[in-house]
Amino acid sequence: MKPSSAQVTATALGDWPGTDPVESARVVRGELGSPHLPHLVSLPHRGVGSDAVGRTAAILVELPVDVQPHGWRLVDRPGKDHHRAVSALTTDLNVLGDVIGAESAPNPELKIHLRGPLSMAANLYLHGGERALLDVGARREIRDSLAAGAAELVGRIASSAPGALVHVQLDEPEIADILAGGVPTASGYRTLRAVPDQEAADAWDAVAHAVRGVGAGCVAVSFPADRAPLHVLATSSLTAAALPLTGLTMVQWEQLAVHLEAGGELWAGILRNAGSVPPVAALAGVVLAPWRMLGLQLTRLAQLRVTPDTGLADVSPSAAASVLRRLTQTADSLNQEMVGN
């Protein structure tokens, strides 16, 4: 969690446009200088292995994968698709080290993002062709493999970003359907049984425990606003929720208020990646209006990071840079609001 002297900061969710890891790293680190939170970029437009599932599959321990027509499949031994994913991640880590090495005063913090254990289980397929989510044993294996791989990745970051505190973001875009029994089978004719809420909380905790054990900082879980399972987050040890603010119900806002009053962080998606970038005042209002409605103290804005609603892979590089710039400006505006009241 943030220290008591913390302030509103900005970050992005990880995905970035283009295929050039060097330029991407330079832009992100330039726009998100301290006190903001830069991230290790993902470049999904590079193709197979740089997509969200392949990127995270590259760190799985003793669970090799390859690509089949229906998606990523667990296999007995690594193939070319697995090697391609591992190579892309290694390149990005090496680039990060080079870019940081050229900085006169590197940012003391860094974020990585990975698909969460439940969304990985929903998007990896077993030998028989069904989703791994179907099988409780497979879900457990993926959870444990991801936890071990995430801890190894945090350790590898130490050579690329010496001394940096590494935060971890777990993306669970399918979590609402996973918990409600709405994920379709491979055939599409029925849906898979719902995963128990407690299993989801335990899976997040397993990854969090592993990365904290090697010195990671905050562990956040990211999910869409629609049916966001904040009640599950409340039963876990995770310290931050990352989700868009647009579309939240009053019940969800009340759950977030409880989360904040307990000292948790909110990574608030306030900027949609479509059309022109809104003015600072409008973006600040996305936060301040519900904040005041709930009677939250403005000093609790220090528990806030502002983010885009989604990843930035599908906008132009210049538009993505503009989004980061506007987010840091909005963070400054919210800090002024906090100090002035």
DAVEN-V947969 format. One record per backbone hydrogen bond with DSSP energy under -1.0 kcal/mol. CO is the residue of the C=O (numbers start at 1). NH is the residue of the N-H. If there is no record, write none. Layout:
BEGIN
co = [CO & CO]
nh = [NH & NH]
END
This chain:
BEGIN
co = [3 & 9 & 10 & 14 & 15 & 20 & 21 & 22 & 23 & 24 & 25 & 26 & 27 & 28 & 33 & 38 & 42 & 43 & 44 & 47 & 51 & 52 & 53 & 54 & 56 & 64 & 66 & 68 & 71 & 72 & 73 & 79 & 80 & 81 & 82 & 83 & 84 & 85 & 86 & 87 & 88 & 89 & 90 & 91 & 92 & 93 & 94 & 95 & 96 & 97 & 98 & 100 & 108 & 110 & 111 & 112 & 114 & 116 & 117 & 118 & 121 & 124 & 125 & 126 & 130 & 131 & 132 & 135 & 136 & 137 & 138 & 139 & 140 & 141 & 142 & 143 & 144 & 145 & 146 & 147 & 148 & 149 & 150 & 151 & 152 & 153 & 156 & 157 & 161 & 165 & 166 & 167 & 168 & 169 & 170 & 171 & 172 & 174 & 175 & 176 & 177 & 178 & 183 & 190 & 196 & 197 & 198 & 199 & 200 & 201 & 202 & 203 & 204 & 205 & 206 & 207 & 208 & 209 & 211 & 212 & 218 & 219 & 219 & 220 & 221 & 222 & 225 & 228 & 229 & 230 & 232 & 233 & 239 & 240 & 241 & 242 & 243 & 245 & 249 & 250 & 251 & 252 & 253 & 254 & 255 & 256 & 257 & 258 & 259 & 260 & 265 & 266 & 267 & 268 & 269 & 271 & 272 & 279 & 280 & 281 & 282 & 284 & 285 & 287 & 288 & 289 & 290 & 291 & 297 & 298 & 299 & 300 & 301 & 303 & 304 & 305 & 306 & 307 & 312 & 316 & 317 & 318 & 319 & 320 & 321 & 322 & 323 & 324 & 325 & 326 & 327 & 328 & 329 & 330 & 331 & 332 & 333 & 334 & 335 & 336]
nh = [6 & 306 & 37 & 42 & 312 & 24 & 25 & 26 & 27 & 28 & 29 & 30 & 31 & 32 & 36 & 111 & 16 & 46 & 47 & 50 & 55 & 56 & 57 & 58 & 59 & 75 & 73 & 71 & 68 & 125 & 66 & 83 & 84 & 85 & 86 & 87 & 88 & 89 & 90 & 91 & 92 & 93 & 94 & 95 & 96 & 97 & 98 & 99 & 100 & 101 & 102 & 103 & 165 & 167 & 40 & 169 & 171 & 120 & 121 & 122 & 133 & 132 & 74 & 129 & 126 & 134 & 135 & 139 & 140 & 141 & 142 & 143 & 144 & 145 & 146 & 147 & 148 & 149 & 150 & 151 & 152 & 153 & 154 & 155 & 156 & 157 & 159 & 161 & 164 & 110 & 217 & 112 & 220 & 114 & 222 & 116 & 175 & 178 & 179 & 180 & 182 & 195 & 192 & 185 & 200 & 201 & 202 & 203 & 204 & 205 & 206 & 207 & 208 & 209 & 210 & 211 & 212 & 213 & 216 & 215 & 168 & 239 & 240 & 170 & 242 & 172 & 228 & 230 & 233 & 234 & 235 & 236 & 265 & 221 & 267 & 223 & 269 & 248 & 253 & 254 & 255 & 256 & 257 & 258 & 259 & 260 & 261 & 262 & 264 & 263 & 241 & 305 & 243 & 307 & 245 & 309 & 274 & 283 & 284 & 285 & 286 & 288 & 289 & 291 & 292 & 293 & 294 & 296 & 300 & 301 & 302 & 303 & 304 & 266 & 9 & 268 & 11 & 270 & 315 & 320 & 321 & 322 & 323 & 324 & 325 & 326 & 327 & 328 & 329 & 330 & 331 & 332 & 333 & 334 & 335 & 336 & 337 & 338 & 339 & 340]
END
